[in-house]
């Protein structure tokens, strides 16, 4: 296609060999991956189409895989929950002492500018991001 894409790449032998998954979404870059509570992997991606889209559908591209990237499905939050000024973001998962898993996400909280850097927290595998703090 001539467009960039996001995918997973992993090693099971400390980097001696590598395996590539299929592309999750075309015209995406600068992705971050996190494991969800059910063991699936979430790929959160910068979507280059957002350069022209500042509407309600502007947001991070989010896909999920249960087979290390052989197949992908759109996550329910795809292009809806996280604003996107076309900028790299970060995503990590953390397991609390009670076993509950939470996600942390950070990026500029804007559709148009790289400003208002914000950290958000999700308690439901990224479906909603009810708590946030501008840093």
Backbone torsions as a table, in degrees:
resi	resn	phi	psi	omega
1	UNK	NA	-22.8	-176.4
2	UNK	80.0	10.9	179.2
3	UNK	-111.9	149.6	174.9
4	UNK	-68.7	163.0	176.5
5	UNK	-152.2	160.9	178.4
6	UNK	-105.4	143.7	177.9
7	UNK	-157.0	178.9	175.3
8	UNK	-103.3	148.0	174.3
9	UNK	-139.6	128.9	-176.0
10	UNK	-144.6	162.0	178.1
11	UNK	-129.8	139.7	175.7
12	UNK	-106.3	0.5	-175.9
13	UNK	-130.1	39.8	176.4
14	UNK	59.1	35.8	174.3
15	UNK	91.0	3.8	176.9
16	UNK	-67.7	-36.5	176.8
17	UNK	-142.4	159.8	-175.7
18	UNK	-132.6	149.3	177.3
19	UNK	-121.9	137.5	177.7
20	UNK	-107.6	134.7	171.8
21	UNK	-85.0	173.7	176.8
22	UNK	-74.8	164.4	-178.4
23	UNK	-73.0	137.2	-178.8
24	UNK	-79.2	-40.9	-177.3
25	UNK	-160.4	137.1	177.7
26	UNK	-78.8	159.1	179.5
27	UNK	59.2	34.1	174.2
28	UNK	-123.3	154.0	179.9
29	UNK	-148.9	-179.9	171.4
30	UNK	45.5	59.8	-176.6
31	UNK	-92.6	161.4	174.3
32	UNK	-134.2	143.9	-177.4
33	UNK	-118.8	144.9	175.7
34	UNK	-144.8	146.1	176.6
35	UNK	-83.6	133.6	178.4
36	UNK	-90.9	171.8	-174.0
37	UNK	-62.7	-24.7	179.5
38	UNK	-92.4	6.2	178.9
39	UNK	91.1	-8.6	176.8
40	UNK	-74.0	165.7	-179.1
41	UNK	-112.1	131.8	177.6
42	UNK	-101.2	129.9	174.4
43	UNK	-110.4	118.0	-178.4
44	UNK	-106.5	121.7	-166.7
45	UNK	-127.3	141.1	167.6
46	UNK	-67.4	129.6	-179.7
47	UNK	-109.0	111.6	-176.0
48	UNK	-65.1	-18.9	176.5
49	UNK	-65.2	-20.6	-178.5
50	UNK	-69.9	-9.4	175.1
51	UNK	-59.2	-33.7	-178.2
52	UNK	-103.6	-10.5	-174.6
53	UNK	-111.0	107.0	176.3
54	UNK	-112.0	16.8	-177.8
55	UNK	-81.6	-168.1	179.0
56	UNK	-65.6	-20.1	179.3
57	UNK	-88.4	0.3	174.0
58	UNK	-69.5	126.6	177.8
59	UNK	173.3	172.9	179.9
60	UNK	-65.6	139.6	171.6
61	UNK	-78.6	132.5	-177.2
62	UNK	-136.0	124.1	178.0
63	UNK	-130.4	160.4	-177.2
64	UNK	-131.3	142.9	174.8
65	UNK	-130.0	146.2	175.0
66	UNK	-112.0	0.9	-175.5
67	UNK	-132.6	39.8	178.8
68	UNK	56.5	36.0	172.4
69	UNK	89.4	9.7	173.8
70	UNK	-68.1	-42.1	177.7
71	UNK	-131.7	152.5	-177.7
72	UNK	-132.8	147.6	170.4
73	UNK	-129.2	150.0	176.5
74	UNK	-69.1	138.3	175.1
75	UNK	-78.6	154.0	-178.4
76	UNK	-60.2	-23.7	-179.3
77	UNK	-88.5	-1.3	-175.3
78	UNK	-51.1	120.5	178.6
79	UNK	60.6	15.1	-176.8
80	UNK	-120.4	-34.8	-167.6
81	UNK	-99.8	-27.2	-171.5
82	UNK	-124.6	113.4	-179.5
83	UNK	-61.7	154.3	-171.6
84	UNK	-137.9	106.3	174.0
85	UNK	-87.4	20.7	-174.8
86	UNK	59.6	72.2	-174.5
87	UNK	-151.9	151.2	177.2
88	UNK	-63.6	148.2	178.9
89	UNK	-134.9	174.0	177.9
90	UNK	-128.4	147.0	179.6
91	UNK	-143.4	128.4	174.4
92	UNK	-138.8	152.5	173.4
93	UNK	-108.6	152.5	-179.8
94	UNK	-143.9	135.5	176.7
95	UNK	-100.4	123.9	179.5
96	UNK	-76.7	167.6	-178.1
97	UNK	-62.3	-24.1	177.9
98	UNK	-86.7	4.0	178.3
99	UNK	91.3	-10.0	179.2
100	UNK	-71.9	138.4	-179.6
101	UNK	-102.9	136.7	177.3
102	UNK	-127.3	156.8	175.9
103	UNK	-113.9	141.6	171.6
104	UNK	-115.5	135.9	179.3
105	UNK	-134.0	138.7	176.1
106	UNK	-136.4	138.8	172.1
107	UNK	-170.7	174.6	174.6
108	UNK	-67.5	133.3	-178.6
109	UNK	-87.3	70.4	-177.5
110	UNK	-160.3	149.4	174.3
111	UNK	-91.2	-12.6	-171.7
112	UNK	-121.9	-26.6	-174.1
113	UNK	-135.5	156.1	176.6
114	UNK	-87.6	77.1	-176.9
115	UNK	-144.5	168.6	178.3
116	UNK	56.1	54.6	177.8
117	UNK	-54.0	127.6	-172.8
118	UNK	-133.5	140.0	172.8
119	UNK	-107.0	129.7	-179.4
120	UNK	-117.7	156.5	179.2
121	UNK	-127.3	135.8	174.9
122	UNK	-121.4	134.7	178.1
123	UNK	-105.0	2.1	-174.6
124	UNK	-132.1	44.8	177.6
125	UNK	59.0	34.1	173.9
126	UNK	84.6	6.0	177.4
127	UNK	-67.7	-39.7	176.6
128	UNK	-134.6	157.6	-179.8
129	UNK	-130.9	70.5	-170.5
130	UNK	-73.4	-21.6	-176.3
131	UNK	-115.0	132.1	177.3
132	UNK	-148.8	158.3	179.9
133	UNK	-143.4	124.4	174.6
134	UNK	-77.8	132.6	-178.2
135	UNK	-110.9	NA	NA
